[in-house]
Amino acid sequence: WPEQYDYDEVSAIQHAMNLKFRDEAAFYAEYQNEPKADDEPDDRLTADKIAEKINGRVRYSIPTKCNKLTMFIDVQGKVLYYAVMAFEDNFTGYVIDYGSYPDQKLHYFTLRDVKHTLFEAHPGTGQEGAWRAGFESLCRLMLDREWVRDDQTLLRISRCLIDANDGNAMDVVYEFCRSCNWPAVVMPSRGKGVGASNIPFSDYRKVPGDRVGHNWRVPASGGRGSAAGRSGSIRYLLMDTNFWKSFCRSRWLVALGDASCFSVFGKNPVAHRMFAEQVAAEYSVRTQGRGRVVDEWKSMPGRDNHFLDCIVGCAVAASEQGICLTGIEQSMRISRGTVKLSELQKKKRKERYEQRIG
């Protein structure tokens, strides 16, 4: 019935999906007559759950156990979104700052509502010039800063990834990362949602010069898929966004005080409502293929997800900087351990034998 869905919805189907996103358990129980079992784990990430993960710390403050600061910049046409996180060695993460450039001076806004734009902050620029000037201003503000840890130790951001997925902004991002004052810190990043039917990152063949990490890799400069021919052939980081969104969801669901928990500064959940809604703006669908089960992430219609991208980018940057979840570290060390010459020769003999009998 048209009377049964809201004025801003186009159909009853959209209304049903909004109900499902709002409270999945209630949707199945009340609208589908298929209540979820009480012992079924609830791994949904909601804005309320994000907003509750406030740690009571002052903005910009860094716990003593944190050794790495990372940053991610999400590129939009009118504005840049960013987040800065501090990490302990066991992947416990603290959101110590987030926002937009230019600053909108509002607790809540959407991309559609942006009033203070890059063009206003840098008069006389076109789109590419506004992006370039925005990167310069934001990085000067954040990367030149000395961040003070609780024990008065001074830290700097060790890795800043900039979103280069947008084809219109790609050349500007690469050029800025190549020619800026922080070439050892900034790096273009690109995301790829690896589904169940795709080849997982772990099965890609490594070529000389590649850097390979936990569901991310930095292809060798000049290699296939690199930025060869773009702004001096600068390297970039490629991440599996499906894996890392699931990884970050798990970190947000860890209880405050436990290892590998993600939390955000402050004491008032209401102050983080915009941030929380954006971090929870996507949902996962479990798919199967090629003997694998993968959570593939989808965007909710009409929802901004820029801070979700920022948090995922900060987590990948932390992994690239050596931060490792307890339990994964040992397996990665084993996989990267010293390989004996005899083992290589044995492997080659086995491959030749299999080719002959194949």
N, C-alpha and C positions, 0 to 999 in steps of 0.2 A: 504494500500500500504506500502511495506517495506520502501519506500523513505519518508514516512510521519511520521515515529517515529525515535527517536534519537538512536545513536550508542550504548548507554548503556541500552537500553530498549529491551526486548525480543519480544514484540508484540504491536499491536495497542491498545489493551485493557490496557496494562500497561501505554502507552502514554496517553490514555484518563483519567486514574485514576490520573496520575501525574498532568494533567491539572486541574482536579477537586480539588486536594489538594492545588494546587498553587493559584487558584482563583475560588471558587465554583460559585460565582455569574456570572462571565464571562463564565464559563463552561456551565451552564444551559442556558444562554442567547445566546451564540454564537454556541455551539455545539449540544445543545438539542432543541433549539427553544422554550424553556420553561422558560423565564425570571422570576426570583423571584419578588414577589410584593414589591413595594417600602416600604411599611409599615411593611414588614416581618422582625422581629428582627434578626440581624446577630450576633449569639453567637459563631461564629467560632473563635478559638484562633490561630493566625498566628505568625510567628517569627517576623514580622514587628511590630505587636501590642505589643509583649513582649519587643522588643528592644526600643520601644518608652516610656516604663514605667520606664525611668531613673529619679531619684529624685534629682540629682545634689549633693548628699552627698558624702563625702569622704569614701573610703572603710574602713570598721571596725567601722565607727562612728555610734552611737546609739542615736536616739531621746529621749528627756527627758521623754516622756509619755510611753516609753516602759519599761515593768517590767519583761519580760521573754525572755530568749535566748534559742533556741532549735537548734539541729543539727541532721542531718541524714547522714549515710554512706551507699553508694550503693556499693556492693561487686562484683567485676569482677575478672577474673583470673589473669590479668597482672597488674591491677591498681585499686585503690579505688577512687570513686567520693564522694564528700561531699558538703554540703551547710549549712550555719549558717544563721538563721533568728532571727530578733528582733520583738517582738509583743507588741502592745498596748492591753489594756484589751478588746477592742471592735473588735479584730481580724485584725486591721490594721497591715500589715506585711511588713518588710523591709529586703530584702536580703542584708546582710552586708558582706558576704564572700562566695565564692564557689571556687571549684578547684578540683585538683586531687592529689593523693599521690601515687607515687612520682610526684612532680611538673614537668610537661612537658615543662615548660618555653616557651609556645606557646599560642597565642591568639586563635588559631583554630586548632583542631585536632579531629580525630575520634578514637574510640577504636581500629580500625584496624591499625591506624597509630602510636600507642603508641610505643615510643622508650625507655623511662626510665621506667623500670618495677620494680615490687616488688622484683623480683629475683636479679636485679642489685643493688637495694638499700640494700638488705640483702643477701649477697653472701653465698652460701653453704646451702640455705634452699630449701626444696621442696615446693609444693603448699600450704600445710597446715601451714608449718612453716613460709612461706612468708606472708600469711594472718595474722597469729598471730602477727608477728613482725610489720606488717603494722598497725594493729589496735592499738598496743601499742604506736608506734611512733606518729601516727596521733592524738590519744586521749591525749597523753602527751602534744602535741603542742597546742591543742585547749581547752581541759578541765582544764588544770592547769593555763590557761591564765586568767588574770583579764581584762575584757573589760570595757572601760571607756565610760559612758554615757555623753551626752552634759553638764549635770550639775555636772560633775566630780564624780558622783556615780559609784562605781565599781560593776560590775555584772559578774556572771559566768554562763556558760551554765547549765541549770537546768535539761535538759533531752536530751540524745543522743541515738537515735534509730539506730540499726545496722541491715541491711537487712539479714534475715535468711531464705529467700525463696529458695535459691539455696541449694538443698539437699547435694551437695558436700561440701559446706561451713558451713552447719548448725551446726555441732558438734563443729567446731572451734569457731563460733560466740557465742554459748552457753557457752562454756568453758571459753572464754575470759571474757564474761560478769559476770560469776560467780567468777572468780579468780583475776580480775584486781584491780587496785587501786581506781576505781570509781564505786563501785557496786550500789551506790544509784543514779547514774546518767545514766549509760549505761543500755540498755535493748534490747534484741533481738526483732525484729518485723517481722511479716509475713502479707502478703496481700492476700486478697481473693476477686475476682471480683464477687459480688453478683448480679446476673442477675434477670430479671423480674420473671423468673420461679423458683427462689430459695427462701428460707426462709429469710426474711430480718432480720438484726441484732436485730431490736426492738422486734421480736417475739421469739427470743431464750429464753429458760427457764434459769433463773439465778440460780446458785447453790451457797451454802455458800462459801464465800471466793472470788467470782468473783468481779471484778471491771468493771462496765459497763458505757460507755460514749456515745457520739454522734456518732453512727456508728463505734465504736471501743469497744473492751473489752479486759480485762486482765484475762484470765481464772485462776481459783484457781490452785495453785501448786499441782500437783499430780492428777488433774482431767482429764477427757477425753479430748484428744487433747492437753494436756500440754506437757511440756518437761520432763515428768517423765521418768526416765531411761537415760536421756541425761545430762551428766555433772552435776549431783547433783540436778536435778529437779528444774531448775530456771524458773521463770515466764517469759512470753513473751506477747507482745501486738499484737493483731490481728485486722486488719482494713479492712473495705469494700473499696477496691480501686476504684470501679466504683463511689461510692458516693463522695469520697474525691477528685478524679480527676475533677469531675464536680464542686465541691465546690471551688477548686483552680482556675479553669477556670473562674468562676464568680468573684473571687477576682481580677484576672488580668484584667478583663473587666471593673471594677469600675474605675471611673475617678480619676486621681491624686488629692489628697486633700480631697476626700470623705472618710468617715469611711469605714473600712474593705478593703481598697484598698491594693493590693500587688505592690511593686515597688522594683527596684534594684539600687544599688549605681552607682555613676558616672555621667558623662556628655556626653559621646560619645557613641551613639547607636552601632556603628560599633564594638566597643571593646567587646560587649556582644553578637555578632552574634552567636557564638557556643552555648552559654547558651540558647539564645532565640530559636534557631532551635531545641534544645533538649526538651525544655519545651513544644514546640508546635509539638512534634513528634508523637502525637497520635490524633485520632479523635473519636467521639462518634457516636453510632448508637442507635436511640431511639427504644426500644422494649417494647412489652406488654405481660403480663402474670399474671395469678392469681389476676386480678383486679388491677395490678400495671403497671405504666409506668416508665421505667428505661433507662437511658443512659448507654449503655455498650461500653467500650473503647477498641479500636483496635490500634495496632501499624502500622505505615506506613512502608512499606518494605524498608529496607536499611537505616533506620534512627536510630541514637542513641537516647535513651530516658532517660539517666541516671540522668540528672539534673531534669527532670520531677519527677522521683521517689524521688529525694532528697527534692524537694519543697513540694510534697505531704507528705512525712515523717515528715518534719519540722512542717507542719500545724497540722498533727495528734498529734505530740508530744506537740504542744502548747495547743491543746484541752485537752490532758491528764493532762497538768499542770494547767488547770483551765481557759484558755483563751476561751471566748465564744462570738459568734456573737450576736449582739444586736437583740432581738426578740426571739432567741432560749433560752436564759438564763432563761426567765420567765417560758417558758413551761417546761424546765428541772427542775426548782425548784418546780413547781407544781407536776410534776410526781414523784419527790423524797421527797415530803412533808411528814409530820407525818401522819401515818395511825392509826386510832382509833381501839381499840379492838372490839368495837361494829360493825365496818365496816367489819373487818375480819370474825367475827362470822356470819354476814349477808351474806357475800360472800360464806362461807362454806355451810350454809343452802340452799342457792340457788343452789350450785353445787350438793348437795345430792338430792334435789328435781328434778333437771334436769336428774340425773342418774336414778331415780326411774321411771320417765315417759318416759325416752328414750328407 
